[in-house]
Amino acid sequence: MKRKIVTAAVAAAAVALYASASFAGIDEAKKWVNDEFQPSTLSKADQMKEMQWFIDAAAPFKGMEINVLSETIPTHEYESKTLTKAFEEITGIKVNHQLLGEGEVVQAVQTQMQTGRNLYDAYINDSDLIGTHSRLQLAVNLTDWMAGEGKDVTLPTLDIDDFMGKSFTTGPDGKLYQLPDQQFANLYWFRYDWFQRPDLKAKFLKKYGYELGVPVNWSAYEDIAEFFSEDVKEIDGVRIYGHMDYGKRAPDLGWRMTDAWLSMAGAGSKGLPNGVPVDEWGIRMEAGSCNPVGASVSRGGAANAPAAVYAIRKWDEWLRKYAPPGAASYDFYQSLPALSSGNVAQQIFWYTAFTSSMVAPKSAGNNTVDDAGKPLWRMAPSPHGPYWVDGQKLGYQDAGSWTLFKSTPVDRRKAAWLFAQFAVSKTVSLKKTHVGLTPIRDSDIRHESFTKRAPNLGGLVEFYRSPDRVRWSPTGINVPDYPKLAQIWWQQIGDVNSGVFTPQQAMDRLASEMDQVMARMQAADEAGNVYGGCGPRLNEEQDPSVWLNKAGSPKAKVNEKPKGETVDYDELVKRWKS
């Protein structure tokens, strides 16, 4: 009996395998192009040419089943539910696209790197790990892969130069290690309708001496937060607040700070996409080098410099003074959708990944759109702190990017690479961008379909078409091992929120711990070339004043409350368009 059951199971599996492979072809591709993958920057004829290429390139892998992993956001939900189905019907390759929280994705990536076990055949892994991947050399160097072993499965029309985030996924060696799949920025979010009210504008001008508008600096943001929380207090019978953020002691509190918060305050150096020599984490790496030399001010870093301490202090103060009750106990996933309740005037640190939920209709419980579904809010450039100087990055941009590992068998890696390219191909990418609103291709965001849709997206299209977008970038190459260093942050920042340590004490501890971890990386690199010779080489400690008295970052203390400065939103958009 047992033998018969096994035999039946094998037969059933064979039938299923045959069924999945038998219908793969051009007719299925035509159906998907006509019914789903519109609009596109390609003509339907050119879309069909791309699909024919996928059918031909996938032929050796027809019937294979592969596994990929990403975090849970609307873009990846579309890939998991819709694109996997399309890819299987067109190529005969079945893709299990699993969705987990960002922290779990990083953990899986770290486990595969440490053990060499092939947990997944590909990952959509944040480009924040570019410094890790380029040093450890466990991820596939895509530049060499596309020209060599993976050439036969590399889409001729991939058009790498069309990807807005390619600089984010390029290592210090100039090689591409990851392929952008989705990206979103953290920008300033505000209630445009409230900011336009003549009575509120007059009241604000009388109290603060300048116009209510998009804050250019943190002083203005603080004044606006105070104004709405303590002066306005109520609009249309609803208690309102001037600020929103989160503070729960959890891993996402670490991302809240490593996502360029210190850089927005001005802690880093000039340089795009990341500061040179000091980056947004406060880690120093000299120009032309691949060796980080320290995070503490005593080693030339800026993680515990006045700008970093100011950044953490303001986060804590604003959360306590101006955010809705309970915000300090929110995590990332709770705080951002909370804006749709309609009781917050502005948010300094808002991810555009939530645009799709913020343009949901009133019937879905979204109180930040009008009866016609038009947004009552807008997104605008982030304000900067008093230590910021022109030429620095101004905020963070997440770039979830396809990452292949050498530990994945070559045939499975090739099949996964085919799906990765399918998910970002010009045939598919414009429709996917309309679904998830996380644009990766310059050609997509400039398409006429987004010109028509722009008025309903609160400034998303205007931002991504603007020259300012280059000032938003992910974690850069100064961070030698993201998984090892990132986990330090949330614990130290959590101690500020709980009142155990002051911001200065917490940042001193954080900088010291980062240096200790980097010292261990240095020892491993020197002994076994673990980081390819590009591991840390820490500076000897000196009195912090030696570094603070030098030009550039780390920066000595400045006046942390200059006069507030704002700009009219409509004038800002006109400047972008001109």
Buried (B, 14 or more C-beta within 10 A) or exposed (E): EEEEEEEEEEEEEEEEBEEBBEEBBEEBBBEBBEEEBBBBBBEBEBBBBBBBBBBEBBEEBBBBBBBBBBBBBBBBBBBBEBBBBBBBBBBBBBBEBBBBBBBBBBBBBBEBBEEEEBBBBBBBBBBBBBBBBBBBBBBBBBBEBBEEBBEEBBBEBBBEEBBBBBBBBBBBBEBBBBBBBBBBBBBBBBBBBBBBBEEBBEBBEEEBEBBBBBBBBBBBBBBBBBBBBEEBEEBEEEEBBBBBBBBBBBBBBBBBBBBBBBBBBBBBBBBBBBBBBBBBBBBBBBEEBBBBBBBBBBBBBBBBBBBBBBBBBBBBBBBEBBBBEEBBEBBBBBBBBBBBEBBBBBBBBBBBBBBBBBBBEBEEEBEBBEEEEEBBBBBBBBBBBBBBEEEBBBBBBBBBBBBBBBBBEEEBBBBBBBBBBBBBBBBBBBBBBBBBBBBBBBBBBBBEBBEEBBEBBBBBBBBBBBEBBBBBBBBBBBBBBBBBBBBBBBBBBBBBBEEEBBBBBBBBBBBBBBBEBBEEBBEBBBEEEBBEEBBBBBBEBEEBEEBBEEEBBBBBEEEBEEEBBBBBBEEBBEEBEE
